[in-house]
C-alpha cells in the first residue's frame, strides 16, 4: 500500500537510510527505486516544480503529480517501489532522503 504525499512535520519520527541525494539533472525522466527497509521518501523541490508518477508510467512536463517548489514533502513507499519524475519547468532541483 502506498500512502500519498504529505507535508513533513517536525514531530515525524524518521530514520535516514543511506545518503542524502541531490539531483539537478531532471530534464529527462529520473527513476528512483525505494531501497530495502524504506518506508518514506522525504524530499524538497528547489526553484521549479516537478512531475511525479507512482504507477510506473512515464511523467512528462504536463502529466504526473505536480509538486511545486517547496517542501519538505513525504511520500510513503514500499521497498522496491519505482518512482519516476521529471522537471515541469527547466532548472528544477530535487533533494531527497530515503527513511525507515
C-alpha positions as CSV (number, residue, x, y, z in Angstrom):
1,X,0.0,0.0,0.0
2,X,1.3,3.5,-0.9
3,X,0.4,6.5,1.2
4,X,0.0,9.7,-0.7
5,X,2.2,12.9,-0.4
6,X,2.0,14.9,2.8
7,X,3.9,17.7,4.4
8,X,6.6,16.7,6.9
9,X,6.1,17.9,10.4
10,X,8.8,18.4,13.0
11,X,7.3,15.6,15.1
12,X,7.6,12.9,12.4
13,X,10.0,10.2,13.6
14,X,12.2,9.3,10.6
15,X,15.4,7.3,10.4
16,X,17.6,8.0,7.5
17,X,18.6,5.2,5.1
18,X,21.7,5.9,3.0
19,X,23.0,9.2,1.9
20,X,21.2,12.5,1.2
21,X,20.9,12.9,-2.5
22,X,20.7,16.0,-4.8
23,X,19.7,15.8,-8.4
24,X,19.7,18.9,-10.7
25,X,19.6,16.8,-13.9
26,X,15.8,16.5,-14.3
27,X,15.3,17.5,-17.9
28,X,14.7,13.8,-18.7
29,X,12.9,11.2,-16.7
30,X,14.7,10.1,-13.5
31,X,13.8,6.8,-11.8
32,X,14.1,6.3,-8.1
33,X,13.8,2.8,-6.5
34,X,13.0,2.5,-2.8
35,X,15.8,0.5,-1.1
36,X,15.3,-2.3,1.4
37,X,13.9,-1.0,4.6
38,X,12.5,2.2,3.1
39,X,9.1,3.3,4.2
40,X,9.2,7.0,3.4
41,X,10.8,9.3,0.8
42,X,11.5,12.8,2.2
43,X,12.1,15.4,-0.4
44,X,12.2,19.1,-1.2
45,X,11.9,20.7,-4.6
46,X,14.0,23.8,-5.3
47,X,13.5,26.6,-7.8
48,X,10.9,25.0,-10.2
49,X,8.1,22.4,-10.0
50,X,8.5,18.6,-10.8
51,X,6.0,16.0,-12.0
52,X,5.9,12.5,-10.3
53,X,4.4,9.2,-11.4
54,X,3.9,6.4,-8.8
55,X,2.1,4.0,-11.2
56,X,5.1,3.0,-13.3
57,X,4.1,5.3,-16.1
58,X,6.4,7.9,-17.6
59,X,5.9,11.5,-16.4
60,X,6.1,14.5,-18.8
61,X,6.2,18.2,-18.2
62,X,2.3,18.1,-18.2
63,X,1.5,14.6,-16.9
64,X,2.0,13.4,-13.3
65,X,1.5,14.6,-9.8
66,X,2.7,18.2,-9.6
67,X,5.0,19.2,-6.8
68,X,5.7,22.9,-6.5
69,X,9.0,24.3,-5.3
70,X,9.0,23.9,-1.6
71,X,8.6,21.1,0.9
72,X,9.7,19.1,2.7
73,X,7.3,16.5,1.3
74,X,6.9,12.9,2.4
75,X,5.8,10.0,0.3
76,X,5.0,6.6,1.8
77,X,6.8,3.8,-0.1
78,X,7.5,0.1,0.0
79,X,10.9,-1.4,-0.8
80,X,11.4,-1.9,-4.5
81,X,8.7,0.7,-5.4
82,X,9.6,2.7,-8.5
83,X,9.0,6.5,-8.6
84,X,9.6,8.4,-11.8
85,X,9.9,12.1,-12.1
86,X,10.8,15.0,-14.4
87,X,11.0,18.7,-14.1
88,X,7.8,20.5,-15.0
89,X,9.9,23.6,-15.8
90,X,13.6,24.0,-16.6
91,X,16.1,24.2,-13.8
92,X,14.2,22.2,-11.1
93,X,16.3,20.6,-8.4
94,X,15.4,17.6,-6.2
95,X,16.9,16.9,-2.7
96,X,15.8,13.6,-1.2
97,X,16.4,11.1,1.5
98,X,15.0,7.6,2.0
99,X,13.9,6.9,5.5
100,X,12.6,4.0,7.5
